[in-house]
Amino acid sequence: MLGFDNMDDRPVTGTTEWAQHAIVLDVPSEATRFFFGVFQVGPGATWFDDFRFEVVDESVPTTP
């Protein structure tokens, strides 16, 4: 595993309005695949809208 960010230091909790959340990881050029998912603790629902992967330049800092 080359990168992992579960947003543990910036969790989304309770009922919230729609908001943009981002995870930024460096992906080496030799990478051939990546995996993603959602951790949900407790009852409720997780919704996504306009989900996307984007290439950004090096001026965008990675998330922890």
Distance bins in CASP14 RR format, pairs under 12 A and 6 or more apart:
PFRMAT RR
TARGET T0000
AUTHOR 0000-0000-0000
RMODE 2
METHOD distances of the structure
MODEL  1
1 25 0 0 0 0 0 1 0 0 0 0 0
1 31 0 0 0 0 0 1 0 0 0 0 0
1 33 0 0 0 0 0 1 0 0 0 0 0
1 34 0 0 0 0 0 1 0 0 0 0 0
1 35 0 0 0 0 1 0 0 0 0 0 0
2 25 1 0 0 1 0 0 0 0 0 0 0
2 26 1 0 0 1 0 0 0 0 0 0 0
2 27 1 0 0 1 0 0 0 0 0 0 0
2 28 1 0 0 1 0 0 0 0 0 0 0
2 29 0 0 0 0 0 1 0 0 0 0 0
2 30 0 0 0 0 1 0 0 0 0 0 0
2 31 1 0 0 1 0 0 0 0 0 0 0
2 32 0 0 0 0 0 1 0 0 0 0 0
2 33 0 0 0 0 0 1 0 0 0 0 0
2 34 0 0 0 0 1 0 0 0 0 0 0
2 35 0 0 0 0 0 1 0 0 0 0 0
2 62 0 0 0 0 0 1 0 0 0 0 0
3 23 0 0 0 0 1 0 0 0 0 0 0
3 24 0 0 0 0 0 1 0 0 0 0 0
3 25 1 0 1 0 0 0 0 0 0 0 0
3 26 1 0 0 1 0 0 0 0 0 0 0
3 27 0 0 0 0 1 0 0 0 0 0 0
3 28 0 0 0 0 1 0 0 0 0 0 0
3 31 0 0 0 0 0 1 0 0 0 0 0
3 34 0 0 0 0 1 0 0 0 0 0 0
3 35 0 0 0 0 0 1 0 0 0 0 0
3 36 0 0 0 0 0 1 0 0 0 0 0
3 62 0 0 0 0 1 0 0 0 0 0 0
3 63 0 0 0 0 0 1 0 0 0 0 0
3 64 0 0 0 0 0 1 0 0 0 0 0
4 23 0 0 0 0 1 0 0 0 0 0 0
4 25 1 0 0 1 0 0 0 0 0 0 0
4 26 0 0 0 0 0 1 0 0 0 0 0
4 34 0 0 0 0 0 1 0 0 0 0 0
4 35 0 0 0 0 0 1 0 0 0 0 0
4 36 0 0 0 0 0 1 0 0 0 0 0
4 37 0 0 0 0 0 1 0 0 0 0 0
4 39 0 0 0 0 0 1 0 0 0 0 0
4 62 0 0 0 0 0 1 0 0 0 0 0
4 63 0 0 0 0 0 1 0 0 0 0 0
4 64 0 0 0 0 1 0 0 0 0 0 0
5 21 0 0 0 0 0 1 0 0 0 0 0
5 22 0 0 0 0 1 0 0 0 0 0 0
5 23 1 0 1 0 0 0 0 0 0 0 0
5 24 0 0 0 0 1 0 0 0 0 0 0
5 25 1 0 0 1 0 0 0 0 0 0 0
5 26 0 0 0 0 0 1 0 0 0 0 0
5 34 0 0 0 0 0 1 0 0 0 0 0
5 36 0 0 0 0 0 1 0 0 0 0 0
5 37 0 0 0 0 0 1 0 0 0 0 0
5 39 0 0 0 0 0 1 0 0 0 0 0
5 62 0 0 0 0 1 0 0 0 0 0 0
5 63 1 0 1 0 0 0 0 0 0 0 0
5 64 1 0 0 1 0 0 0 0 0 0 0
6 12 0 0 0 0 0 1 0 0 0 0 0
6 21 0 0 0 0 0 1 0 0 0 0 0
6 23 0 0 0 0 1 0 0 0 0 0 0
6 25 0 0 0 0 0 1 0 0 0 0 0
6 36 0 0 0 0 0 1 0 0 0 0 0
6 37 0 0 0 0 1 0 0 0 0 0 0
6 38 0 0 0 0 1 0 0 0 0 0 0
6 39 1 0 1 0 0 0 0 0 0 0 0
6 40 0 0 0 0 0 1 0 0 0 0 0
6 41 0 0 0 0 0 1 0 0 0 0 0
6 63 0 0 0 0 0 1 0 0 0 0 0
6 64 0 0 0 0 1 0 0 0 0 0 0
7 13 0 0 0 0 0 1 0 0 0 0 0
7 21 1 0 0 1 0 0 0 0 0 0 0
7 22 0 0 0 0 1 0 0 0 0 0 0
7 23 1 0 0 1 0 0 0 0 0 0 0
7 24 0 0 0 0 0 1 0 0 0 0 0
7 37 0 0 0 0 0 1 0 0 0 0 0
7 38 0 0 0 0 1 0 0 0 0 0 0
7 39 0 0 0 0 1 0 0 0 0 0 0
7 40 0 0 0 0 0 1 0 0 0 0 0
7 41 0 0 0 0 0 1 0 0 0 0 0
7 46 0 0 0 0 0 1 0 0 0 0 0
7 63 1 0 0 1 0 0 0 0 0 0 0
7 64 0 0 0 0 1 0 0 0 0 0 0
8 23 0 0 0 0 0 1 0 0 0 0 0
8 39 0 0 0 0 1 0 0 0 0 0 0
8 41 0 0 0 0 0 1 0 0 0 0 0
8 63 0 0 0 0 0 1 0 0 0 0 0
8 64 0 0 0 0 1 0 0 0 0 0 0
9 23 0 0 0 0 0 1 0 0 0 0 0
9 63 0 0 0 0 1 0 0 0 0 0 0
9 64 1 0 1 0 0 0 0 0 0 0 0
10 19 0 0 0 0 0 1 0 0 0 0 0
10 21 0 0 0 0 1 0 0 0 0 0 0
10 22 0 0 0 0 0 1 0 0 0 0 0
10 23 0 0 0 0 1 0 0 0 0 0 0
10 63 0 0 0 0 1 0 0 0 0 0 0
10 64 0 0 0 0 1 0 0 0 0 0 0
11 21 0 0 0 0 0 1 0 0 0 0 0
11 39 0 0 0 0 1 0 0 0 0 0 0
11 40 0 0 0 0 0 1 0 0 0 0 0
11 41 0 0 0 0 1 0 0 0 0 0 0
12 18 0 0 0 0 0 1 0 0 0 0 0
12 19 1 0 0 1 0 0 0 0 0 0 0
12 20 0 0 0 0 0 1 0 0 0 0 0
12 21 1 0 0 1 0 0 0 0 0 0 0
12 38 0 0 0 0 0 1 0 0 0 0 0
12 39 0 0 0 0 0 1 0 0 0 0 0
12 40 0 0 0 0 1 0 0 0 0 0 0
12 41 0 0 0 0 0 1 0 0 0 0 0
12 46 0 0 0 0 1 0 0 0 0 0 0
12 47 0 0 0 0 0 1 0 0 0 0 0
12 48 0 0 0 0 0 1 0 0 0 0 0
13 40 0 0 0 0 0 1 0 0 0 0 0
13 41 0 0 0 0 1 0 0 0 0 0 0
13 42 0 0 0 0 0 1 0 0 0 0 0
13 44 0 0 0 0 0 1 0 0 0 0 0
13 46 0 0 0 0 0 1 0 0 0 0 0
14 40 0 0 0 0 0 1 0 0 0 0 0
14 41 0 0 0 0 0 1 0 0 0 0 0
14 42 0 0 0 0 0 1 0 0 0 0 0
14 43 0 0 0 0 0 1 0 0 0 0 0
14 44 0 0 0 0 1 0 0 0 0 0 0
14 45 0 0 0 0 0 1 0 0 0 0 0
14 46 0 0 0 0 0 1 0 0 0 0 0
15 43 0 0 0 0 0 1 0 0 0 0 0
15 44 0 0 0 0 1 0 0 0 0 0 0
15 45 0 0 0 0 0 1 0 0 0 0 0
15 46 0 0 0 0 0 1 0 0 0 0 0
15 47 0 0 0 0 0 1 0 0 0 0 0
16 45 0 0 0 0 0 1 0 0 0 0 0
16 46 0 0 0 0 0 1 0 0 0 0 0
16 47 0 0 0 0 0 1 0 0 0 0 0
17 47 0 0 0 0 0 1 0 0 0 0 0
18 47 0 0 0 0 1 0 0 0 0 0 0
18 48 0 0 0 0 0 1 0 0 0 0 0
18 49 1 0 0 1 0 0 0 0 0 0 0
18 50 0 0 0 0 1 0 0 0 0 0 0
19 47 0 0 0 0 0 1 0 0 0 0 0
19 48 0 0 0 0 0 1 0 0 0 0 0
19 49 0 0 0 0 0 1 0 0 0 0 0
19 50 0 0 0 0 0 1 0 0 0 0 0
20 48 0 0 0 0 0 1 0 0 0 0 0
20 49 0 0 0 0 1 0 0 0 0 0 0
20 50 0 0 0 0 1 0 0 0 0 0 0
20 51 0 0 0 0 0 1 0 0 0 0 0
20 52 0 0 0 0 0 1 0 0 0 0 0
21 38 0 0 0 0 0 1 0 0 0 0 0
21 46 0 0 0 0 0 1 0 0 0 0 0
21 47 0 0 0 0 0 1 0 0 0 0 0
21 48 0 0 0 0 1 0 0 0 0 0 0
21 49 0 0 0 0 0 1 0 0 0 0 0
21 50 0 0 0 0 0 1 0 0 0 0 0
21 51 0 0 0 0 0 1 0 0 0 0 0
21 63 0 0 0 0 1 0 0 0 0 0 0
22 50 0 0 0 0 0 1 0 0 0 0 0
22 51 0 0 0 0 0 1 0 0 0 0 0
22 52 0 0 0 0 0 1 0 0 0 0 0
22 53 0 0 0 0 0 1 0 0 0 0 0
22 54 0 0 0 0 1 0 0 0 0 0 0
22 56 0 0 0 0 1 0 0 0 0 0 0
22 60 0 0 0 0 1 0 0 0 0 0 0
22 61 0 0 0 0 0 1 0 0 0 0 0
22 62 0 0 0 0 0 1 0 0 0 0 0
22 63 1 0 0 1 0 0 0 0 0 0 0
23 34 0 0 0 0 0 1 0 0 0 0 0
23 36 0 0 0 0 1 0 0 0 0 0 0
23 37 0 0 0 0 0 1 0 0 0 0 0
23 38 0 0 0 0 0 1 0 0 0 0 0
23 51 0 0 0 0 0 1 0 0 0 0 0
23 52 0 0 0 0 0 1 0 0 0 0 0
23 53 0 0 0 0 0 1 0 0 0 0 0
23 54 0 0 0 0 0 1 0 0 0 0 0
23 56 0 0 0 0 0 1 0 0 0 0 0
23 60 0 0 0 0 0 1 0 0 0 0 0
23 61 0 0 0 0 0 1 0 0 0 0 0
23 62 0 0 0 0 1 0 0 0 0 0 0
23 63 1 0 1 0 0 0 0 0 0 0 0
23 64 0 0 0 0 1 0 0 0 0 0 0
24 53 0 0 0 0 0 1 0 0 0 0 0
24 54 0 0 0 0 1 0 0 0 0 0 0
24 55 0 0 0 0 0 1 0 0 0 0 0
24 56 1 0 0 1 0 0 0 0 0 0 0
24 57 0 0 0 0 0 1 0 0 0 0 0
24 58 0 0 0 0 0 1 0 0 0 0 0
24 59 0 0 0 0 0 1 0 0 0 0 0
24 60 1 0 1 0 0 0 0 0 0 0 0
24 61 1 0 0 1 0 0 0 0 0 0 0
24 62 1 0 1 0 0 0 0 0 0 0 0
24 63 1 0 1 0 0 0 0 0 0 0 0
24 64 0 0 0 0 1 0 0 0 0 0 0
25 31 0 0 0 0 0 1 0 0 0 0 0
25 34 0 0 0 0 1 0 0 0 0 0 0
25 35 0 0 0 0 0 1 0 0 0 0 0
25 36 0 0 0 0 0 1 0 0 0 0 0
25 53 0 0 0 0 0 1 0 0 0 0 0
25 54 0 0 0 0 0 1 0 0 0 0 0
25 55 0 0 0 0 0 1 0 0 0 0 0
25 56 0 0 0 0 0 1 0 0 0 0 0
25 60 0 0 0 0 0 1 0 0 0 0 0
25 61 0 0 0 0 0 1 0 0 0 0 0
25 62 1 0 1 0 0 0 0 0 0 0 0
25 63 1 0 0 1 0 0 0 0 0 0 0
25 64 0 0 0 0 0 1 0 0 0 0 0
26 34 0 0 0 0 0 1 0 0 0 0 0
26 55 0 0 0 0 0 1 0 0 0 0 0
26 56 0 0 0 0 0 1 0 0 0 0 0
26 57 0 0 0 0 0 1 0 0 0 0 0
26 58 0 0 0 0 1 0 0 0 0 0 0
26 60 0 0 0 0 0 1 0 0 0 0 0
26 61 0 0 0 0 0 1 0 0 0 0 0
26 62 1 0 1 0 0 0 0 0 0 0 0
26 63 0 0 0 0 0 1 0 0 0 0 0
27 33 0 0 0 0 0 1 0 0 0 0 0
27 34 1 0 0 1 0 0 0 0 0 0 0
27 35 0 0 0 0 0 1 0 0 0 0 0
27 36 0 0 0 0 0 1 0 0 0 0 0
27 53 0 0 0 0 1 0 0 0 0 0 0
27 54 0 0 0 0 0 1 0 0 0 0 0
27 55 0 0 0 0 1 0 0 0 0 0 0
27 56 0 0 0 0 0 1 0 0 0 0 0
27 62 0 0 0 0 0 1 0 0 0 0 0
28 34 0 0 0 0 0 1 0 0 0 0 0
29 55 0 0 0 0 0 1 0 0 0 0 0
34 53 0 0 0 0 1 0 0 0 0 0 0
36 48 0 0 0 0 0 1 0 0 0 0 0
36 51 0 0 0 0 1 0 0 0 0 0 0
36 52 0 0 0 0 0 1 0 0 0 0 0
36 53 0 0 0 0 1 0 0 0 0 0 0
37 46 0 0 0 0 1 0 0 0 0 0 0
37 48 0 0 0 0 0 1 0 0 0 0 0
37 51 0 0 0 0 0 1 0 0 0 0 0
38 44 0 0 0 0 0 1 0 0 0 0 0
38 45 0 0 0 0 0 1 0 0 0 0 0
38 46 1 0 1 0 0 0 0 0 0 0 0
38 47 0 0 0 0 0 1 0 0 0 0 0
38 48 0 0 0 0 1 0 0 0 0 0 0
38 51 0 0 0 0 0 1 0 0 0 0 0
39 46 0 0 0 0 1 0 0 0 0 0 0
40 46 1 0 1 0 0 0 0 0 0 0 0
40 47 0 0 0 0 0 1 0 0 0 0 0
40 48 0 0 0 0 0 1 0 0 0 0 0
54 60 0 0 0 0 1 0 0 0 0 0 0
56 62 0 0 0 0 1 0 0 0 0 0 0
56 63 0 0 0 0 0 1 0 0 0 0 0
END
